């Protein structure tokens, strides 16, 4: 598969995975994912623009790098 050429001035786009998707991918309940996230310092809260006449939505999101690191923490060292 050929990847498109990217100029050096073009920013690298980091995909964000929300808490629901991350818990599904890691096979953990959301509560346990939040607990591990708080202890490890991985993941962060993102505020989305307010919906029509509603409050702003705050959600926990992870990058793929953070998901990988969480996975390594959960599994532990492999031999």
mmCIF file as gemmi writes it, N, C-alpha and C atoms, coordinates in Angstrom:
data_model
loop_
_atom_site.group_PDB
_atom_site.id
_atom_site.type_symbol
_atom_site.label_atom_id
_atom_site.label_alt_id
_atom_site.label_comp_id
_atom_site.label_asym_id
_atom_site.label_entity_id
_atom_site.label_seq_id
_atom_site.pdbx_PDB_ins_code
_atom_site.Cartn_x
_atom_site.Cartn_y
_atom_site.Cartn_z
_atom_site.occupancy
_atom_site.B_iso_or_equiv
_atom_site.pdbx_formal_charge
_atom_site.auth_seq_id
_atom_site.auth_asym_id
_atom_site.pdbx_PDB_model_num
ATOM 1 N N . UNK Axp A 1 ? 0.84 -1.161 0 1 0 ? 1 A 1
ATOM 2 C CA . UNK Axp A 1 ? 0 0 0 1 0 ? 1 A 1
ATOM 3 C C . UNK Axp A 1 ? 0.894 1.235 0 1 0 ? 1 A 1
ATOM 4 N N . UNK Axp A 2 ? 0.66 2.106 -0.917 1 0 ? 2 A 1
ATOM 5 C CA . UNK Axp A 2 ? 1.456 3.319 -1.026 1 0 ? 2 A 1
ATOM 6 C C . UNK Axp A 2 ? 0.843 4.414 -0.171 1 0 ? 2 A 1
ATOM 7 N N . UNK Axp A 3 ? 1.684 5.073 0.617 1 0 ? 3 A 1
ATOM 8 C CA . UNK Axp A 3 ? 1.201 6.173 1.445 1 0 ? 3 A 1
ATOM 9 C C . UNK Axp A 3 ? 1.39 7.488 0.705 1 0 ? 3 A 1
ATOM 10 N N . UNK Axp A 4 ? 0.494 8.43 0.904 1 0 ? 4 A 1
ATOM 11 C CA . UNK Axp A 4 ? 0.632 9.718 0.232 1 0 ? 4 A 1
ATOM 12 C C . UNK Axp A 4 ? 1.841 10.48 0.764 1 0 ? 4 A 1
ATOM 13 N N . UNK Axp A 5 ? 2.449 11.262 -0.123 1 0 ? 5 A 1
ATOM 14 C CA . UNK Axp A 5 ? 3.584 12.088 0.286 1 0 ? 5 A 1
ATOM 15 C C . UNK Axp A 5 ? 3.085 13.219 1.17 1 0 ? 5 A 1
ATOM 16 N N . UNK Axp A 6 ? 3.86 13.508 2.196 1 0 ? 6 A 1
ATOM 17 C CA . UNK Axp A 6 ? 3.49 14.557 3.135 1 0 ? 6 A 1
ATOM 18 C C . UNK Axp A 6 ? 4.653 15.515 3.246 1 0 ? 6 A 1
ATOM 19 N N . UNK Axp A 7 ? 4.377 16.797 3.159 1 0 ? 7 A 1
ATOM 20 C CA . UNK Axp A 7 ? 5.435 17.777 3.308 1 0 ? 7 A 1
ATOM 21 C C . UNK Axp A 7 ? 5.799 17.899 4.78 1 0 ? 7 A 1
ATOM 22 N N . UNK Axp A 8 ? 7 18.358 5.042 1 0 ? 8 A 1
ATOM 23 C CA . UNK Axp A 8 ? 7.455 18.469 6.432 1 0 ? 8 A 1
ATOM 24 C C . UNK Axp A 8 ? 6.692 19.54 7.204 1 0 ? 8 A 1
ATOM 25 N N . UNK Axp A 9 ? 6.113 20.514 6.52 1 0 ? 9 A 1
ATOM 26 C CA . UNK Axp A 9 ? 5.376 21.568 7.222 1 0 ? 9 A 1
ATOM 27 C C . UNK Axp A 9 ? 3.95 21.14 7.568 1 0 ? 9 A 1
ATOM 28 N N . UNK Axp A 10 ? 3.485 20.034 6.997 1 0 ? 10 A 1
ATOM 29 C CA . UNK Axp A 10 ? 2.137 19.56 7.266 1 0 ? 10 A 1
ATOM 30 C C . UNK Axp A 10 ? 2.089 18.872 8.627 1 0 ? 10 A 1
ATOM 31 N N . UNK Axp A 11 ? 1.162 19.264 9.503 1 0 ? 11 A 1
ATOM 32 C CA . UNK Axp A 11 ? 1.111 18.662 10.836 1 0 ? 11 A 1
ATOM 33 C C . UNK Axp A 11 ? 0.656 17.201 10.768 1 0 ? 11 A 1
ATOM 34 N N . UNK Axp A 12 ? 1.143 16.416 11.712 1 0 ? 12 A 1
ATOM 35 C CA . UNK Axp A 12 ? 0.732 15.023 11.809 1 0 ? 12 A 1
ATOM 36 C C . UNK Axp A 12 ? -0.608 14.99 12.523 1 0 ? 12 A 1
ATOM 37 N N . UNK Axp A 13 ? -1.58 14.344 11.918 1 0 ? 13 A 1
ATOM 38 C CA . UNK Axp A 13 ? -2.913 14.281 12.504 1 0 ? 13 A 1
ATOM 39 C C . UNK Axp A 13 ? -2.972 13.121 13.486 1 0 ? 13 A 1
ATOM 40 N N . UNK Axp A 14 ? -3.364 13.416 14.699 1 0 ? 14 A 1
ATOM 41 C CA . UNK Axp A 14 ? -3.473 12.381 15.725 1 0 ? 14 A 1
ATOM 42 C C . UNK Axp A 14 ? -4.942 12.053 15.912 1 0 ? 14 A 1
ATOM 43 N N . UNK Axp A 15 ? -5.274 10.821 15.626 1 0 ? 15 A 1
ATOM 44 C CA . UNK Axp A 15 ? -6.648 10.377 15.789 1 0 ? 15 A 1
ATOM 45 C C . UNK Axp A 15 ? -6.964 10.231 17.271 1 0 ? 15 A 1
ATOM 46 N N . UNK Axp A 16 ? -8.159 10.608 17.647 1 0 ? 16 A 1
ATOM 47 C CA . UNK Axp A 16 ? -8.608 10.49 19.019 1 0 ? 16 A 1
ATOM 48 C C . UNK Axp A 16 ? -9.685 9.415 19.114 1 0 ? 16 A 1
ATOM 49 N N . UNK Axp A 17 ? -9.576 8.592 20.131 1 0 ? 17 A 1
ATOM 50 C CA . UNK Axp A 17 ? -10.522 7.519 20.382 1 0 ? 17 A 1
ATOM 51 C C . UNK Axp A 17 ? -11.264 7.869 21.654 1 0 ? 17 A 1
ATOM 52 N N . UNK Axp A 18 ? -12.588 7.856 21.614 1 0 ? 18 A 1
ATOM 53 C CA . UNK Axp A 18 ? -13.327 8.208 22.821 1 0 ? 18 A 1
ATOM 54 C C . UNK Axp A 18 ? -13.351 7.043 23.808 1 0 ? 18 A 1
ATOM 55 N N . UNK Axp A 19 ? -13.795 7.349 25.014 1 0 ? 19 A 1
ATOM 56 C CA . UNK Axp A 19 ? -13.75 6.397 26.124 1 0 ? 19 A 1
ATOM 57 C C . UNK Axp A 19 ? -14.545 5.119 25.838 1 0 ? 19 A 1
ATOM 58 N N . UNK Axp A 20 ? -15.691 5.242 25.192 1 0 ? 20 A 1
ATOM 59 C CA . UNK Axp A 20 ? -16.51 4.06 24.894 1 0 ? 20 A 1
ATOM 60 C C . UNK Axp A 20 ? -15.784 3.108 23.959 1 0 ? 20 A 1
ATOM 61 N N . UNK Axp A 21 ? -15.187 3.658 22.904 1 0 ? 21 A 1
ATOM 62 C CA . UNK Axp A 21 ? -14.465 2.839 21.93 1 0 ? 21 A 1
ATOM 63 C C . UNK Axp A 21 ? -13.219 2.23 22.564 1 0 ? 21 A 1
ATOM 64 N N . UNK Axp A 22 ? -12.513 3.009 23.37 1 0 ? 22 A 1
ATOM 65 C CA . UNK Axp A 22 ? -11.303 2.515 24.03 1 0 ? 22 A 1
ATOM 66 C C . UNK Axp A 22 ? -11.624 1.368 24.978 1 0 ? 22 A 1
ATOM 67 N N . UNK Axp A 23 ? -12.71 1.488 25.737 1 0 ? 23 A 1
ATOM 68 C CA . UNK Axp A 23 ? -13.068 0.409 26.662 1 0 ? 23 A 1
ATOM 69 C C . UNK Axp A 23 ? -13.433 -0.851 25.895 1 0 ? 23 A 1
ATOM 70 N N . UNK Axp A 24 ? -14.075 -0.704 24.746 1 0 ? 24 A 1
ATOM 71 C CA . UNK Axp A 24 ? -14.413 -1.854 23.917 1 0 ? 24 A 1
ATOM 72 C C . UNK Axp A 24 ? -13.151 -2.509 23.359 1 0 ? 24 A 1
ATOM 73 N N . UNK Axp A 25 ? -12.241 -1.698 22.834 1 0 ? 25 A 1
ATOM 74 C CA . UNK Axp A 25 ? -11.01 -2.228 22.241 1 0 ? 25 A 1
ATOM 75 C C . UNK Axp A 25 ? -10.124 -2.928 23.267 1 0 ? 25 A 1
ATOM 76 N N . UNK Axp A 26 ? -10.096 -2.408 24.485 1 0 ? 26 A 1
ATOM 77 C CA . UNK Axp A 26 ? -9.265 -3 25.532 1 0 ? 26 A 1
ATOM 78 C C . UNK Axp A 26 ? -9.989 -4.088 26.323 1 0 ? 26 A 1
ATOM 79 N N . UNK Axp A 27 ? -11.297 -4.223 26.111 1 0 ? 27 A 1
ATOM 80 C CA . UNK Axp A 27 ? -12.059 -5.25 26.813 1 0 ? 27 A 1
ATOM 81 C C . UNK Axp A 27 ? -12.232 -4.952 28.291 1 0 ? 27 A 1
ATOM 82 N N . UNK Axp A 28 ? -12.369 -3.672 28.61 1 0 ? 28 A 1
ATOM 83 C CA . UNK Axp A 28 ? -12.523 -3.242 30.006 1 0 ? 28 A 1
ATOM 84 C C . UNK Axp A 28 ? -13.817 -2.464 30.176 1 0 ? 28 A 1
ATOM 85 N N . UNK Axp A 29 ? -14.423 -2.534 31.356 1 0 ? 29 A 1
ATOM 86 C CA . UNK Axp A 29 ? -15.546 -1.629 31.637 1 0 ? 29 A 1
ATOM 87 C C . UNK Axp A 29 ? -15.033 -0.189 31.711 1 0 ? 29 A 1
ATOM 88 N N . UNK Axp A 30 ? -15.898 0.762 31.4 1 0 ? 30 A 1
ATOM 89 C CA . UNK Axp A 30 ? -15.499 2.179 31.408 1 0 ? 30 A 1
ATOM 90 C C . UNK Axp A 30 ? -14.937 2.609 32.761 1 0 ? 30 A 1
ATOM 91 N N . UNK Axp A 31 ? -15.54 2.132 33.833 1 0 ? 31 A 1
ATOM 92 C CA . UNK Axp A 31 ? -15.093 2.522 35.171 1 0 ? 31 A 1
ATOM 93 C C . UNK Axp A 31 ? -13.648 2.083 35.414 1 0 ? 31 A 1
ATOM 94 N N . UNK Axp A 32 ? -13.325 0.861 34.991 1 0 ? 32 A 1
ATOM 95 C CA . UNK Axp A 32 ? -11.962 0.346 35.176 1 0 ? 32 A 1
ATOM 96 C C . UNK Axp A 32 ? -10.987 1.097 34.28 1 0 ? 32 A 1
ATOM 97 N N . UNK Axp A 33 ? -11.407 1.423 33.064 1 0 ? 33 A 1
ATOM 98 C CA . UNK Axp A 33 ? -10.553 2.191 32.154 1 0 ? 33 A 1
ATOM 99 C C . UNK Axp A 33 ? -10.247 3.564 32.742 1 0 ? 33 A 1
ATOM 100 N N . UNK Axp A 34 ? -11.251 4.215 33.302 1 0 ? 34 A 1
ATOM 101 C CA . UNK Axp A 34 ? -11.031 5.528 33.935 1 0 ? 34 A 1
ATOM 102 C C . UNK Axp A 34 ? -10.065 5.429 35.103 1 0 ? 34 A 1
ATOM 103 N N . UNK Axp A 35 ? -10.219 4.382 35.903 1 0 ? 35 A 1
ATOM 104 C CA . UNK Axp A 35 ? -9.337 4.196 37.06 1 0 ? 35 A 1
ATOM 105 C C . UNK Axp A 35 ? -7.887 4.014 36.613 1 0 ? 35 A 1
ATOM 106 N N . UNK Axp A 36 ? -7.674 3.16 35.633 1 0 ? 36 A 1
ATOM 107 C CA . UNK Axp A 36 ? -6.315 2.927 35.116 1 0 ? 36 A 1
ATOM 108 C C . UNK Axp A 36 ? -5.776 4.197 34.467 1 0 ? 36 A 1
ATOM 109 N N . UNK Axp A 37 ? -6.635 4.909 33.769 1 0 ? 37 A 1
ATOM 110 C CA . UNK Axp A 37 ? -6.228 6.152 33.116 1 0 ? 37 A 1
ATOM 111 C C . UNK Axp A 37 ? -5.793 7.197 34.143 1 0 ? 37 A 1
ATOM 112 N N . UNK Axp A 38 ? -6.549 7.33 35.211 1 0 ? 38 A 1
ATOM 113 C CA . UNK Axp A 38 ? -6.198 8.301 36.253 1 0 ? 38 A 1
ATOM 114 C C . UNK Axp A 38 ? -4.882 7.944 36.923 1 0 ? 38 A 1
ATOM 115 N N . UNK Axp A 39 ? -4.677 6.652 37.202 1 0 ? 39 A 1
ATOM 116 C CA . UNK Axp A 39 ? -3.441 6.224 37.859 1 0 ? 39 A 1
ATOM 117 C C . UNK Axp A 39 ? -2.222 6.394 36.959 1 0 ? 39 A 1
ATOM 118 N N . UNK Axp A 40 ? -2.399 6.16 35.663 1 0 ? 40 A 1
ATOM 119 C CA . UNK Axp A 40 ? -1.263 6.211 34.737 1 0 ? 40 A 1
ATOM 120 C C . UNK Axp A 40 ? -1.035 7.6 34.139 1 0 ? 40 A 1
ATOM 121 N N . UNK Axp A 41 ? -2.047 8.448 34.188 1 0 ? 41 A 1
ATOM 122 C CA . UNK Axp A 41 ? -1.923 9.771 33.594 1 0 ? 41 A 1
ATOM 123 C C . UNK Axp A 41 ? -2.125 9.766 32.087 1 0 ? 41 A 1
ATOM 124 N N . UNK Axp A 42 ? -2.647 8.673 31.554 1 0 ? 42 A 1
ATOM 125 C CA . UNK Axp A 42 ? -2.881 8.574 30.109 1 0 ? 42 A 1
ATOM 126 C C . UNK Axp A 42 ? -4.314 8.967 29.794 1 0 ? 42 A 1
ATOM 127 N N . UNK Axp A 43 ? -4.505 9.559 28.634 1 0 ? 43 A 1
ATOM 128 C CA . UNK Axp A 43 ? -5.813 10.046 28.239 1 0 ? 43 A 1
ATOM 129 C C . UNK Axp A 43 ? -6.021 11.461 28.751 1 0 ? 43 A 1
ATOM 130 N N . UNK Axp A 44 ? -6.97 12.152 28.16 1 0 ? 44 A 1
ATOM 131 C CA . UNK Axp A 44 ? -7.275 13.501 28.618 1 0 ? 44 A 1
ATOM 132 C C . UNK Axp A 44 ? -8.719 13.837 28.288 1 0 ? 44 A 1
ATOM 133 N N . UNK Axp A 45 ? -9.216 14.879 28.926 1 0 ? 45 A 1
ATOM 134 C CA . UNK Axp A 45 ? -10.578 15.307 28.691 1 0 ? 45 A 1
ATOM 135 C C . UNK Axp A 45 ? -10.591 16.345 27.588 1 0 ? 45 A 1
ATOM 136 N N . UNK Axp A 46 ? -11.597 16.221 26.732 1 0 ? 46 A 1
ATOM 137 C CA . UNK Axp A 46 ? -11.755 17.126 25.599 1 0 ? 46 A 1
ATOM 138 C C . UNK Axp A 46 ? -13.147 17.72 25.687 1 0 ? 46 A 1
ATOM 139 N N . UNK Axp A 47 ? -13.22 19.026 25.492 1 0 ? 47 A 1
ATOM 140 C CA . UNK Axp A 47 ? -14.517 19.696 25.547 1 0 ? 47 A 1
ATOM 141 C C . UNK Axp A 47 ? -14.966 19.981 24.123 1 0 ? 47 A 1
ATOM 142 N N . UNK Axp A 48 ? -16.158 19.533 23.813 1 0 ? 48 A 1
ATOM 143 C CA . UNK Axp A 48 ? -16.729 19.779 22.495 1 0 ? 48 A 1
ATOM 144 C C . UNK Axp A 48 ? -17.65 20.982 22.58 1 0 ? 48 A 1
ATOM 145 N N . UNK Axp A 49 ? -17.899 21.597 21.454 1 0 ? 49 A 1
ATOM 146 C CA . UNK Axp A 49 ? -18.768 22.766 21.405 1 0 ? 49 A 1
ATOM 147 C C . UNK Axp A 49 ? -20.158 22.408 21.91 1 0 ? 49 A 1
ATOM 148 N N . UNK Axp A 50 ? -20.817 23.36 22.555 1 0 ? 50 A 1
ATOM 149 C CA . UNK Axp A 50 ? -22.159 23.07 23.071 1 0 ? 50 A 1
ATOM 150 C C . UNK Axp A 50 ? -23.132 22.75 21.94 1 0 ? 50 A 1
ATOM 151 N N . UNK Axp A 51 ? -23.989 21.794 22.199 1 0 ? 51 A 1
ATOM 152 C CA . UNK Axp A 51 ? -25.046 21.46 21.243 1 0 ? 51 A 1
ATOM 153 C C . UNK Axp A 51 ? -26.099 22.56 21.323 1 0 ? 51 A 1
ATOM 154 N N . UNK Axp A 52 ? -27.102 22.476 20.483 1 0 ? 52 A 1
ATOM 155 C CA . UNK Axp A 52 ? -28.155 23.495 20.49 1 0 ? 52 A 1
ATOM 156 C C . UNK Axp A 52 ? -28.783 23.604 21.879 1 0 ? 52 A 1
ATOM 157 N N . UNK Axp A 53 ? -28.668 24.747 22.488 1 0 ? 53 A 1
ATOM 158 C CA . UNK Axp A 53 ? -29.234 25.059 23.798 1 0 ? 53 A 1
ATOM 159 C C . UNK Axp A 53 ? -28.851 24.035 24.859 1 0 ? 53 A 1
ATOM 160 N N . UNK Axp A 54 ? -27.723 23.418 24.715 1 0 ? 54 A 1
ATOM 161 C CA . UNK Axp A 54 ? -27.267 22.435 25.695 1 0 ? 54 A 1
ATOM 162 C C . UNK Axp A 54 ? -25.916 22.835 26.244 1 0 ? 54 A 1
ATOM 163 N N . UNK Axp A 55 ? -25.484 22.097 27.211 1 0 ? 55 A 1
ATOM 164 C CA . UNK Axp A 55 ? -24.181 22.361 27.81 1 0 ? 55 A 1
ATOM 165 C C . UNK Axp A 55 ? -23.083 21.746 26.952 1 0 ? 55 A 1
ATOM 166 N N . UNK Axp A 56 ? -21.89 22.242 27.119 1 0 ? 56 A 1
ATOM 167 C CA . UNK Axp A 56 ? -20.751 21.685 26.411 1 0 ? 56 A 1
ATOM 168 C C . UNK Axp A 56 ? -20.53 20.246 26.857 1 0 ? 56 A 1
ATOM 169 N N . UNK Axp A 57 ? -20.119 19.409 25.936 1 0 ? 57 A 1
ATOM 170 C CA . UNK Axp A 57 ? -19.906 17.997 26.218 1 0 ? 57 A 1
ATOM 171 C C . UNK Axp A 57 ? -18.432 17.769 26.53 1 0 ? 57 A 1
ATOM 172 N N . UNK Axp A 58 ? -18.157 17.173 27.688 1 0 ? 58 A 1
ATOM 173 C CA . UNK Axp A 58 ? -16.783 16.849 28.062 1 0 ? 58 A 1
ATOM 174 C C . UNK Axp A 58 ? -16.657 15.339 27.989 1 0 ? 58 A 1
ATOM 175 N N . UNK Axp A 59 ? -15.638 14.88 27.263 1 0 ? 59 A 1
ATOM 176 C CA . UNK Axp A 59 ? -15.446 13.442 27.128 1 0 ? 59 A 1
ATOM 177 C C . UNK Axp A 59 ? -13.977 13.102 27.256 1 0 ? 59 A 1
ATOM 178 N N . UNK Axp A 60 ? -13.704 11.883 27.693 1 0 ? 60 A 1
ATOM 179 C CA . UNK Axp A 60 ? -12.333 11.421 27.804 1 0 ? 60 A 1
ATOM 180 C C . UNK Axp A 60 ? -11.932 10.815 26.465 1 0 ? 60 A 1
ATOM 181 N N . UNK Axp A 61 ? -10.746 11.187 25.982 1 0 ? 61 A 1
ATOM 182 C CA . UNK Axp A 61 ? -10.251 10.674 24.712 1 0 ? 61 A 1
ATOM 183 C C . UNK Axp A 61 ? -8.817 10.183 24.872 1 0 ? 61 A 1
ATOM 184 N N . UNK Axp A 62 ? -8.421 9.299 23.964 1 0 ? 62 A 1
ATOM 185 C CA . UNK Axp A 62 ? -7.093 8.713 23.96 1 0 ? 62 A 1
ATOM 186 C C . UNK Axp A 62 ? -6.542 8.751 22.54 1 0 ? 62 A 1
ATOM 187 N N . UNK Axp A 63 ? -5.229 8.888 22.425 1 0 ? 63 A 1
ATOM 188 C CA . UNK Axp A 63 ? -4.58 8.698 21.136 1 0 ? 63 A 1
ATOM 189 C C . UNK Axp A 63 ? -4.264 7.21 21.003 1 0 ? 63 A 1
ATOM 190 N N . UNK Axp A 64 ? -3.919 6.78 19.808 1 0 ? 64 A 1
ATOM 191 C CA . UNK Axp A 64 ? -3.541 5.383 19.623 1 0 ? 64 A 1
ATOM 192 C C . UNK Axp A 64 ? -2.283 5.057 20.427 1 0 ? 64 A 1
ATOM 193 N N . UNK Axp A 65 ? -1.386 6.017 20.53 1 0 ? 65 A 1
ATOM 194 C CA . UNK Axp A 65 ? -0.166 5.84 21.329 1 0 ? 65 A 1
ATOM 195 C C . UNK Axp A 65 ? -0.534 5.572 22.792 1 0 ? 65 A 1
ATOM 196 N N . UNK Axp A 66 ? -1.482 6.354 23.327 1 0 ? 66 A 1
ATOM 197 C CA . UNK Axp A 66 ? -1.905 6.167 24.71 1 0 ? 66 A 1
ATOM 198 C C . UNK Axp A 66 ? -2.601 4.818 24.898 1 0 ? 66 A 1
ATOM 199 N N . UNK Axp A 67 ? -3.397 4.402 23.916 1 0 ? 67 A 1
ATOM 200 C CA . UNK Axp A 67 ? -4.039 3.09 23.999 1 0 ? 67 A 1
ATOM 201 C C . UNK Axp A 67 ? -3.002 1.98 24.025 1 0 ? 67 A 1
ATOM 202 N N . UNK Axp A 68 ? -1.969 2.119 23.224 1 0 ? 68 A 1
ATOM 203 C CA . UNK Axp A 68 ? -0.898 1.121 23.209 1 0 ? 68 A 1
ATOM 204 C C . UNK Axp A 68 ? -0.22 1.05 24.577 1 0 ? 68 A 1
ATOM 205 N N . UNK Axp A 69 ? 0.068 2.211 25.149 1 0 ? 69 A 1
ATOM 206 C CA . UNK Axp A 69 ? 0.716 2.248 26.462 1 0 ? 69 A 1
ATOM 207 C C . UNK Axp A 69 ? -0.19 1.683 27.548 1 0 ? 69 A 1
ATOM 208 N N . UNK Axp A 70 ? -1.493 1.962 27.467 1 0 ? 70 A 1
ATOM 209 C CA . UNK Axp A 70 ? -2.441 1.379 28.421 1 0 ? 70 A 1
ATOM 210 C C . UNK Axp A 70 ? -2.46 -0.136 28.293 1 0 ? 70 A 1
ATOM 211 N N . UNK Axp A 71 ? -2.458 -0.614 27.066 1 0 ? 71 A 1
ATOM 212 C CA . UNK Axp A 71 ? -2.457 -2.052 26.822 1 0 ? 71 A 1
ATOM 213 C C . UNK Axp A 71 ? -1.215 -2.695 27.434 1 0 ? 71 A 1
ATOM 214 N N . UNK Axp A 72 ? -0.065 -2.075 27.262 1 0 ? 72 A 1
ATOM 215 C CA . UNK Axp A 72 ? 1.177 -2.595 27.841 1 0 ? 72 A 1
ATOM 216 C C . UNK Axp A 72 ? 1.112 -2.599 29.365 1 0 ? 72 A 1
ATOM 217 N N . UNK Axp A 73 ? 0.493 -1.586 29.957 1 0 ? 73 A 1
ATOM 218 C CA . UNK Axp A 73 ? 0.334 -1.538 31.405 1 0 ? 73 A 1
ATOM 219 C C . UNK Axp A 73 ? -0.573 -2.663 31.906 1 0 ? 73 A 1
ATOM 220 N N . UNK Axp A 74 ? -1.637 -2.907 31.178 1 0 ? 74 A 1
ATOM 221 C CA . UNK Axp A 74 ? -2.619 -3.911 31.582 1 0 ? 74 A 1
ATOM 222 C C . UNK Axp A 74 ? -2.028 -5.31 31.47 1 0 ? 74 A 1
ATOM 223 N N . UNK Axp A 75 ? -1.357 -5.586 30.361 1 0 ? 75 A 1
ATOM 224 C CA . UNK Axp A 75 ? -0.808 -6.916 30.116 1 0 ? 75 A 1
ATOM 225 C C . UNK Axp A 75 ? 0.413 -7.169 30.975 1 0 ? 75 A 1
ATOM 226 N N . UNK Axp A 76 ? 1.222 -6.156 31.166 1 0 ? 76 A 1
ATOM 227 C CA . UNK Axp A 76 ? 2.449 -6.313 31.946 1 0 ? 76 A 1
ATOM 228 C C . UNK Axp A 76 ? 3.598 -6.767 31.063 1 0 ? 76 A 1
ATOM 229 N N . UNK Axp A 77 ? 4.77 -6.932 31.662 1 0 ? 77 A 1
ATOM 230 C CA . UNK Axp A 77 ? 5.937 -7.324 30.864 1 0 ? 77 A 1
ATOM 231 C C . UNK Axp A 77 ? 5.775 -8.738 30.299 1 0 ? 77 A 1
ATOM 232 N N . UNK Axp A 78 ? 6.171 -8.875 29.056 1 0 ? 78 A 1
ATOM 233 C CA . UNK Axp A 78 ? 6.133 -10.197 28.414 1 0 ? 78 A 1
ATOM 234 C C . UNK Axp A 78 ? 7.537 -10.717 28.267 1 0 ? 78 A 1
ATOM 235 N N . UNK Axp A 79 ? 7.656 -12.012 28.319 1 0 ? 79 A 1
ATOM 236 C CA . UNK Axp A 79 ? 8.997 -12.589 28.211 1 0 ? 79 A 1
ATOM 237 C C . UNK Axp A 79 ? 9.183 -13.322 26.913 1 0 ? 79 A 1
